[in-house]
Amino acid sequence: MSIEMLEKPAAQIPAINVMAGSRGSERIHIPILKGRWSGLPPDLEALVLVGDLQACDRQDVPVEERSLIGQVMSGELSALAICGLLP
């Protein structure tokens, strides 16, 4: 079994993250990386591996109007699949 990651992200999602030690916030970009994984069962089309997705999408609106980046990521992955860029 082997993994080959493509270098260029399929997309990047802008986000607002809390800095270490709660010293404020920072703008980050979360890349969506594609790769190939040999040895997967033939009926498995894709795997989605994610880390801590507690950042939010924007800071210029009240807290109750913000989305967690996990929700945004789900929509972005769906859009990429509809466009044929992801299985």
C-alpha positions in Angstrom: 0.0 0.0 0.0 1.3 3.4 -0.9 0.2 7.1 -0.9 1.1 9.6 -3.6 0.0 13.2 -2.9 -0.3 15.8 -5.6 1.6 19.0 -4.8 -1.0 21.6 -6.0 -4.1 21.9 -3.9 -7.4 21.2 -5.7 -8.8 24.2 -3.7 -8.0 26.3 -0.7 -10.6 27.4 1.8 -10.0 30.8 3.6 -10.6 30.6 7.4 -10.2 32.5 10.6 -8.4 30.6 13.3 -7.6 31.3 17.0 -3.9 31.7 17.4 -1.9 29.6 19.9 -2.4 30.7 23.5 -5.6 32.5 22.6 -3.5 35.6 21.5 -6.1 36.7 18.9 -7.0 35.4 15.5 -5.3 34.8 12.2 -6.3 34.3 8.6 -5.3 30.9 7.2 -6.0 28.9 4.1 -6.9 25.2 4.4 -5.8 23.3 1.3 -7.8 20.5 -0.2 -5.1 18.1 -1.4 -5.7 15.2 -3.8 -3.7 12.0 -3.9 -3.7 8.4 -4.9 -3.7 5.5 -2.5 -2.9 2.1 -3.9 -4.4 -1.0 -2.2 -7.9 0.4 -1.5 -10.9 -1.9 -2.0 -12.2 -1.5 -5.6 -15.6 -0.3 -4.5 -14.1 2.6 -2.4 -13.9 5.7 -4.6 -12.4 8.2 -2.2 -11.2 8.9 1.4 -11.6 12.3 3.1 -9.0 12.8 5.8 -9.3 16.0 7.9 -7.9 17.4 11.0 -9.2 20.0 13.5 -11.8 22.0 11.7 -12.9 24.4 14.4 -11.9 27.6 12.6 -14.7 29.8 11.3 -15.3 31.1 7.8 -15.3 34.9 8.5 -15.0 37.5 11.2 -16.9 40.4 9.7 -20.3 39.2 10.8 -21.9 38.5 14.2 -20.9 35.1 15.7 -24.3 33.6 15.2 -23.9 34.2 11.4 -20.5 32.4 11.1 -20.0 28.9 10.0 -17.5 26.4 11.3 -15.0 25.5 8.7 -16.1 21.9 8.7 -19.4 23.0 7.3 -17.8 25.1 4.7 -15.4 22.2 3.8 -18.4 19.9 3.3 -19.9 22.3 0.8 -16.6 22.8 -1.0 -16.0 19.0 -1.4 -19.6 18.6 -2.7 -18.9 21.4 -5.3 -15.7 19.8 -6.4 -17.4 16.5 -6.8 -20.2 18.0 -8.9 -17.5 19.6 -11.1 -15.9 16.2 -11.5 -12.7 17.2 -9.7 -13.3 14.6 -6.9 -15.1 11.2 -7.1 
